[in-house]
Amino acid sequence: MTKDIKIAPSVLSADFSKMGEEVKRVDEAGAEFIHLDVMDGVFVPNITFGIKMVKDIRKVTDKVLDCHLMIVHPEKYVESFAKAGADYITVHYEACKDNLADVLNQIKALGVKCGLVVNPDTPVECVKDCISLCDMVLVMSVFPGFGGQRFIAEVLDKCKAIRRIIDENGYNCIIEIDGGINAETSKLAKEAGCDVLVAGSAVFGASDVKAAIDGLR
């Protein structure tokens, strides 16, 4: 494919004891996005970090801060994440089925790019009517909650279907994929129409971070 592929290292796999250094490391290695997995221990069975982490990471990088909210009632918190410096805020369809469009519009009204997230077992039909509102659709290729999981190849058909919807309607929307992305699965994701690849351990676990990012791209 000739289009530019952007890499979004997930700080979930970084060393939290030196987060500023870790973010600078992937920034200098050429990552375009910094992916921030916010988990509340309710929507997913894990707890990571919150608004202050986003605010502090904003101090050390000018790269795109991509905040993936794996939380219940995201509408209560999106304004705080926007003020903390988020460039993209993505919310799960599964967390706000009844008010997804309202939450997406709320994010847009804050001057931040908005996106919806779909879990591996959520059909495209559930979210297709809201894609027109989105700057990004994030397709989960693992079930959210923990890093280091194995890539679920079946979601590639979902990526292709979303790509068709975007292209056929001329929507200004990118596709991001998150979970189990490495040198092998990145090729499959690109072929399926993805624009942004989220990678955690494949980047932060590499001895040569720049080579890892270049390899994914």
N, C-alpha and C positions, 0 to 999 in steps of 0.2 A: 504494500500500500504506500502511496506517496504522501499521505497526510501526516502532519506532525503528531507524534504521540508524546503525551506529557506523562511524567512520572511523579507520583505522589507518595513518598515514603510515609509510612504510618508510624508515628512516634510511640504507638503502643509497644513496639519492639525495641525502643530506645532504652538506654540506661537512664532511669528517672533521676538518679543521683547527680547527673551532669547533663540535664536536659538542654541547657543553652548551648553547650559544646556540641551535643549530638545534632541539634537543629542546624547549627552553623556548618557542621561537617557535610550534611546532605545538601545544604544550600550551595556551598562552594563546589560540590561535586556535580552540580547541574540540575538538581531537581527543580521542577517548576512549581509544584504544589507541596504543601506540608499538610498531611492528613491527620486530623485530630479526632480520635474515637472517644466520644463522651458516653460513658455507660453509668447507669444509675442503680444497678442491682435489683431493679424491679422489672423493667422491660426485658433486660438480659441478665443472666445470672453472674454478673461481674460488676465491679466498681472500678472506674479508672480515675478520672479527674474532672474538673469543672471549669468555671468561668475564669478563675484566677490563672490557671495554667495557660489558657488561650491568651489572656492579657499579657502575661510574662513572655510567652513565645513571640508575640507580636513585637516585643522590644528588640529581638535579636535577628529578625529576618524581614525582608520586604517581599518575600515570595507569597504566593496565594495561600491563605489559610483556609483550609477545607474542613469545616466542622461537621462531623457526622454524628447527629444526635440520636443515640440509642436509648431514649428515655420516654417515659410516659408524660403526657400533657406537655409536649414541647412548646406549645403556644405560651406557656408561663415563663419561658426562659429565653426565647429567641431574641428579644430586645437586649437582654444582658449580654448574650454572645455577640450580637452585632456591635454593641458599644465596646466590647473587649477587643474587637479588631478582626472578626471573621469576615472573609471575602465571600465564601459560600456557606450556606447553612442548609443541610439536608436532613429531612425528617422521614421517618418510616411510615409507609402506608399502614402497616399493621398497628402502629401506635395511635394513629388519628384517622381511622377509616371514615368516621362520621363528619369530620371537619377538615379534611385534607386540603381542599381548595382554599378554605379560609386561612389556614396556617401558611400555605404557600404565598398567598396574597399579603399576609401580614409581614412575611420576611421581605418581600419585594418592596413594600411600603417603607421599610427601614433602610432602603438603599443598598441592600445586600442581595447577591445572587442566590436564588432558591433552587432547591432540588428535592425530589422524592426518592425514597429508597425502597426497593422491593427485596424481600427474602427469597431464597431459592424455591420455595414452594408456593409463592404467590403468582398467580397467572397474570399475564400482561393485560388481559381484559379488565382486571380490577382497577388499573391505573391509567388506561389509555386516554380517558377523557380529561385527565389532568396534565398530560405531557405538554400541552400547549402553554401551560402556565410556567413551565420549568425552564431554568437555565441549564440544569443537569438532571439526568436520571442515573442513579447509582444502583447497579445490579450486584447483589450479594452472591458471590460464588462459594460461600460457606455460610453456615448459620451463625448469626452474630453473637458475640460474647467473648470469644477468646481468639488470640492469634495462633498462627502455626498450624491451622487445619488444612486438610486436603481439599484441593480444588474440585468442585462439583461441575463436571463437564456439561451436564444437561442444561445449565443456565445459558449456554452459548446460543441455543435456539431463541431464548428470550431476548438476548442482546440483538440478534438479527432482526427479530420482529419489531423491537423498539427502534432500531435503525431505519427500518422501512417506514414506520409511522412518521418519524422525524423528517426523513428525506421526501416522502410523498407529499407532506403538508408544508414543507419549507420552514419548519420550526427552527429557531435559533437555540438549539439545545445540544449539549454534549452528553456522551455516555461514559460513565466511569464504572469500573469493575473492581471489586474488593474481595480478596480471600484466596489464598493459595497461589498467588501470582509469583512465578519464577521464570527462568529463561525459557522453559518449555511452554508453560501455559500462557505466557505473554503473547506468543505467536498466535495461539488459538484465539485469544481475546481480540487481538488486532484484526484478524481475519473476520471476526464476527461483527466488526464495526465499532469497537470501543475506541475512545479518544484519550482517556486518562486511566492509567494503571496504578492501583494502590498496591504497594508492596511493603511488608514489614520486615520479617526475618531475612528475606532475600536481599535486602539493602543493609539493614543495620547489623546483620550477622556476617556480612562479607568482610574479608580482610582488605579488599580494595573497593571502597564504596563507589567511586567514580566508574570503575569498570563494571560494577554490578548495575548501576543506573544505565550506563551506555548499552550494556547487554540486553536489558529489558526493553529499551527503546528500539 
